Each structure stands twice: as C-alpha cells, then as structure tokens.
Amino acid sequence: MTKVKICGLQDLPDALAAAKAGADFLGLVFVPTAPRRLAPEKAREIVRGVRERRQCPRLVGLFADQPLDEVRGIARELALDYVQLCGSEGLRYCLEVGLPVMKTIHVDEDISQGAILPVLMANVDRHHRAGHLLVLEKRVPGAYGGTGQAFDWSIARWLARSYPISLAGGLTPENVARAVREVAPWCVDVSSGVETDGHKDSARIRAFVEAVRAADRGRGRLSRRPDARRGAAP
C-alpha cells in the first residue's frame, strides 16, 4: 500500500484532519526561511494533540542546512519519529543525526536525463544503503521544497524500480492516482496540493488520501490478473 505524507501542517485541526483521513506521515517544517515554518509552541501543540490519538501517524520534522545540535534538540524535544533533511546535507551529517532520516534528493531538470540519472542513482543508492528513506523533489533555485512544482515522473519511475522512494512536488487530489499508477512510489508527499488559498483544506486532504487508496486497489486488481502476471498487455 502506498504511504501518504501530508506536509507543511501549521495547526492542530489540520494535523488531526490529516490523521483522520488516514495519512501515514505528518510533516512539520522547521526550516527558518520556509513560509510554513512552525513556531516551537505551535509545534508542541500539534504533537501533543496528534499523540493523543489511538492511531497516530508518524511525525516528521523538516530541516535544511541547519546546525546538527539544533536539529537534534528539536527532534528530541518533540519526540519526532523522523528527521527529513531537505538541504545539501552529506551522508556523514545524516548519519550523525541519531534518528531515522528521510533525505530529500533534488532533481535538476536543467541537466539532461542521460547525465542526471547516474548521479541520482549513486546518491539514492548511498543513502538507501545507510538506511535512509528517500524523497525525490524538483530542484528549484532558492527553495528547499514545498514549491508545488513537479518534475519528469519517468525519472522517479526509473528509480522506483529499485528503491522505495517518496514522490514529492506538484501532487494534487486530481493527479496523485496517475502518479501512483505510473511511478509506483513507496510514498506520495503533498503540501500545497491540498491547500486552498494558502491554507490546508480538509476536503482536499481527504480526497488526496482517497485517490491514493483507490489507485492502490486498482493496481492490486491488475496484479492479480493472469495476463498481468505474465507481463502481457491488458
């Protein structure tokens, strides 16, 4: 089953709406320059409220090129399940965090696929071997993520054949089912795609999760067909 991560949550009602909808991960942003950055007291409120649920999604804190002690301090204070590193952090930095890591790998579409794919493969493989989860997102100058911009999904599809990757950027309730079918990612990651006028929209969150689950059911039916198992065309 494809995992779902709702990112950039800024208040408890939205976090609870995402949890109720069936999200597997909730992303809380602590990048100083990010528009969805959480103040410490707001983050504590969200974490306390979500933890009270019987079935609690995993909580992910997003950071980018920040001092290691700062990342560790916030993660430990809030008892985060994962730290997502969205900047230029190297493998050594990731290994020193001391918590499970999601590493954002930025896809630079200004470079030809022939040139970028071997670089991406090496980077993804290095982090995968270290036990990190991988998030693929388009490189946008001046931004660490959350831009709502998609990249060529054929790149993600190629990597997803060998690695459990999370697909981020440009996903919406309207296109996520196609992403699940075409890419077969381990997880789909959304922020602006479930917003209306810059704020999380509980109806769009529900629609996003429902679209993912429906796509999973469709893939399951296809995989059980005899012709699909033989690799024949439907």
ABEGO torsion letter per residue (X at the ends): XBBBBBBGBABAAAAAAAAAAGBABBBBBABAABAABBBAAAAAAAAAAAAABABBBBBBBBBBGBBAAAAAAAAAAAGBABBBBABABBAAAAAAAGBBBBBBBBBBAABBAAAAAAAAAAAAAAAAAAGBBBBBBBBBBGBAEGAGBBBBAAAAAAAAAABBBBBBEGBBAAAAAAAAAAAGBABBBBBAAABBGGBBBAAAAAAAAAAAAAAAAAAAAAAABAAAAAGBBX
